[in-house]
């Protein structure tokens, strides 16, 4: 199996696609210009409101909606954190070392939030769930710093090894090794990827994680007031790579020099022999179009998803759960019998659904209505197929066998909003009015824009992105429309076909590939 990561960096957003055998299996999209409350970020927050009935409180961290913190999420070491934070904030010039901090007794599990916290109190908190729908971020006071091989937990005292490492001698080796390099007052969780690694590799990462902790507590020490961000999780590109990176990757392609360097530095750190697979993409065709990602995004999202031989899924997202309906479509396979036909459709649905769960990052409760099957062995085969398909999924999940109503229930860890790409967009040529200018005049409109670019704005080298059909029309013939424009306005006019654009949509980019907004709703002067 070949695996590739494609990273598309745009001025307002960054998108990351993971391809397995050229098939899109994971997709992440993050706005770049908005405040981001990503999982892993650490804040010096302020307790805004106590909720004794919920045994929880709301904490101000700068989000539009206050973040939620339950008493049980304070963690057993909260008293130690609270005392250490006061010691750190008491001296703004010199950092009190954590190795000298005294660990206080564990917080009782049966305690109450009003006896532990008070309104206006400053506390260190970490985001464990991003804002979802009408809910603010979900917080914890048990801070952790995740690396490739281990997770560092300040004020912890245990070294635990991932249960996925099965060999007893390897578990013992890793535990003893990490114990020998672990600083005082730190706990460590050893991740699966640490299996077989040497002490030098683990020690190097340990130093990186400790430096992150020191930077975090220094930011809290110097903060003028809460709320203040003390540690920001690495960029989405690097964070995704940290969790999914595999030495067998065939390529990581990035279209932005800055992000390319960040990714290359990270890969050089965790797998020096693989740094050459990180490549900067300089093609004129959009990077997602070049790797056939755009087409897969448009065909894989939306309410209806076709998978094979006319069968399709209908995916609905409600407030409480996701509901999936399996349909055989226009299939007619009477020669095999209804039972065999239902089994084939359901097995195909199980394959596609497992991909959709990863692709959309669907979480919470998922209820799937498969086509009814009368044979118990067929229902068991479908359940086993679904379990096998979900083995690649990194999110924690649980799958129940089919109920007597033919429903399968799945729970899947949800830490951020489900990825939902709206494939039914407002028409960019009529702006939702339902009326557009005559298509035959579209190229005249484009030429007027080019004329304004060259003769009024003074930009003589630029790229014009249009729908592939329009690009083909502009490029056709010996003396094409493109050639006429170049002769009239200069050779700096470049036409680029872009699959993400609608039929009569266009975008201008300068020679540095920065977007130029030339589209107006009212274009009467054209």
Buried (B, 14 or more C-beta within 10 A) or exposed (E): EEBBBBBBBBEEBBBBBBBBEEEBBBBBBBEEEEEBBBBBBBBBBBBBEBBEEEBBBBBBBBBEEBBBBBBBBBBBBBBBBBBBBEBBBEEEEEBBBBEEBEBBEEBEEEBEBBEBBEEEBBBBBBBBBBBBEEEBBBBBBBBBBBBBBBBBBBBBEEBBBBEEBEEEEBBEBBBEBBEEEBBEBBBBBBBEBBBEBEBEBBBBBBEBBBEBBEEBBEBBBBBEEBBBBBBBBBBBBBBBBBEBBEEEBEBBBBBBEEBBEBBBEBBBBBBEEBBEBBEBBEEEBBBBBBBBBBBBBEEBBBEEBBBBEEBBBBBEBEEEBBBBBBBBEEBEBEEEEBBBBBBBBBBBBBBBBBBBBBBBBBBBBBBBBBBEBEEEEBBEBBBEBBBEBBEEBEBEBEBEEBEEEBBBBBBBBBBBBBBBBEEEEEBBBEBEEEEBBEEEEBBEBBBBBBBBBBEEEEBBBBBBBBBBEBBEBBEEEEEBBBBBBBEEBEEBBBBBBBBBBEBBBBBBBBEEBEEBEBBEEEEEEB
